Amino acid sequence: VVMHKPAGVMTTMRDPEGRRTVSDLVRAAGVTARVVPVGRLDYDTSGVLLLTDDGEAANVLTHPRFGVEKTYRATLRGRLEPTAVEKFLRGVRLEEGRAAPALVRVVAVRRDVSLVDITIHEGRNRQVRRMFEVVEHPVVALTRLRFGPISLGELAPGAVRPATPREVAALHRIVSESREQVAP
């Protein structure tokens, strides 16, 4: 299933602190299958989140080895300059090592805010936020627009929908191709 995870919701099936979880949204949408999130979106990030009962697919879709792209729209503090964008193309150095190169497209720049789309294929903890901190443009708001072949589209925050047959077929192709990459 495809969800538009709102900010302020935990990407987990249970939260010991009693915060709202994606499990709450799935149940409220009437999904009865036992599904788990594919990867994570942090508490403050909204956007497209996949949930599945297929462990192999979840692993392939989240493992950086298979290069599944994720595109985010970030609202940043400050005017993002071309020199900062170039750093993303080379890979921004994070505490644990250099992040893989990322594509950044500036959507709009206002006096003290930049709106950008960034595409990555890794999924490190709070990666996009940390990358923009390195170039001294903290993220004000972050939404994942696309996860592999699945786009957020017009799905309302908190809404859940079944993946379309075309989306399921595209996900199956990714899993099949991953098997070919691993095979001797």
C-alpha positions in Angstrom: 0.0 0.0 0.0 1.0 3.6 -0.5 0.6 6.2 2.2 1.1 9.9 2.5 2.8 10.0 5.9 2.2 13.3 7.6 4.8 15.0 9.7 4.3 14.2 13.4 3.7 10.5 12.8 6.2 7.7 13.7 7.3 5.3 10.9 6.8 2.3 13.1 4.0 -0.1 13.9 4.1 0.6 17.7 5.5 3.5 19.7 6.3 2.9 23.4 5.7 6.7 24.0 2.2 6.5 22.6 2.7 8.8 19.6 0.7 8.3 16.5 2.1 5.7 14.1 1.7 4.6 10.5 0.0 1.5 11.9 -2.8 3.8 13.2 -3.2 5.3 9.8 -3.2 1.9 8.1 -5.8 0.5 10.4 -8.0 3.6 10.1 -7.9 3.1 6.3 -9.3 -0.4 6.7 -6.1 -2.3 5.6 -6.3 -5.7 7.2 -3.2 -7.3 5.7 -0.1 -7.3 8.0 2.2 -4.8 6.4 5.3 -3.1 7.5 6.9 0.2 6.4 9.5 0.0 3.6 12.3 2.1 5.1 11.6 5.1 7.3 10.6 8.7 7.1 11.6 10.6 10.2 9.0 12.1 12.6 9.2 15.6 11.0 9.2 14.4 7.4 6.0 13.9 5.3 5.5 12.1 2.0 5.2 8.9 0.2 5.7 5.8 2.3 5.4 2.2 1.0 4.1 -0.6 3.3 4.3 -4.2 2.3 4.1 -7.8 3.5 7.0 -8.8 1.1 10.3 -8.8 3.1 12.5 -9.4 0.0 10.9 -6.4 -1.7 11.4 -4.2 1.4 15.0 -5.2 1.6 15.8 -4.5 -2.1 13.9 -1.2 -2.1 15.8 0.1 0.9 19.3 -1.3 0.3 21.7 1.3 -1.3 23.3 -1.4 -3.3 20.2 -1.5 -5.6 20.1 2.3 -6.2 16.4 2.8 -5.8 15.9 6.6 -6.1 14.0 8.7 -3.6 13.1 12.3 -4.4 12.4 14.9 -1.7 11.2 18.5 -1.8 13.0 20.5 0.8 12.3 24.0 2.0 15.7 25.4 3.1 16.7 28.4 5.2 18.8 30.8 3.0 19.5 31.1 -0.7 21.1 27.9 -2.1 23.9 28.9 -4.3 25.3 26.9 -7.3 28.5 26.1 -5.3 26.4 24.3 -2.7 24.6 22.4 -5.5 27.9 21.3 -6.9 28.9 19.8 -3.5 25.9 17.4 -3.8 27.0 16.2 -7.2 30.4 15.2 -5.6 28.8 13.7 -2.5 28.6 15.6 0.8 30.8 14.4 3.6 28.8 13.3 6.6 30.1 12.1 10.0 30.1 8.5 8.9 31.6 9.1 5.5 30.8 10.7 2.2 27.2 10.3 1.0 26.7 9.2 -2.6 26.3 11.9 -5.1 22.8 13.5 -5.2 20.9 15.4 -7.8 19.6 18.8 -6.7 17.2 20.9 -8.7 16.4 24.4 -7.4 12.7 24.9 -7.8 12.4 28.5 -6.4 14.5 31.0 -4.4 13.0 33.8 -2.4 14.8 36.3 -0.2 15.7 33.9 2.6 14.3 30.6 1.6 15.1 28.0 -1.1 12.8 25.3 -2.4 14.7 22.4 -3.9 14.1 18.8 -5.1 16.9 16.4 -4.2 17.2 12.8 -5.4 19.2 10.3 -3.5 19.5 6.5 -3.5 20.8 5.9 0.0 18.7 6.0 3.1 20.9 7.0 5.9 19.4 8.3 9.1 18.1 11.9 8.5 20.4 12.0 5.5 18.8 14.8 3.5 18.5 17.0 6.6 22.1 16.4 7.5 23.4 17.0 4.0 21.8 20.4 3.9 23.2 21.2 7.3 26.7 20.5 6.0 26.2 23.2 3.3 24.7 25.5 6.0 21.1 25.5 4.7 19.0 23.8 7.4 15.8 22.1 6.3 12.6 23.9 7.4 10.2 21.3 5.8 10.8 18.0 4.0 8.4 15.9 1.9 9.3 12.7 0.0 7.7 13.1 -3.4 8.8 9.8 -4.9 10.1 6.4 -3.8 11.3 4.4 -6.8 8.4 4.2 -9.2 5.8 5.4 -6.7 4.9 9.1 -6.7 3.0 11.0 -4.0 0.8 12.6 -6.5 -2.4 14.1 -5.0 -2.6 11.7 -2.1 -3.8 13.7 1.0 -1.7 13.7 4.2 -2.7 10.6 6.3 -4.4 8.9 3.3 -3.6 5.3 2.3 -4.3 3.7 -1.1 -3.5 0.4 -2.7 -0.6 0.4 -5.1 -1.8 0.3 -8.7 -1.1 -2.8 -10.8 1.4 -0.7 -12.8 3.2 0.3 -9.6 3.3 -3.3 -8.3 4.7 -4.5 -11.7 7.4 -1.8 -11.5 8.3 -2.8 -8.0 8.5 -6.5 -9.1 10.8 -5.5 -11.9 13.2 -3.8 -9.4 13.2 -7.0 -7.2 13.8 -9.2 -10.3 16.7 -7.0 -11.5 18.2 -7.1 -8.0 18.3 -10.9 -8.3 20.2 -10.6 -11.5 22.7 -8.3 -9.9 23.3 -10.7 -7.1 23.4 -13.9 -9.3 26.9 -15.2 -10.1 
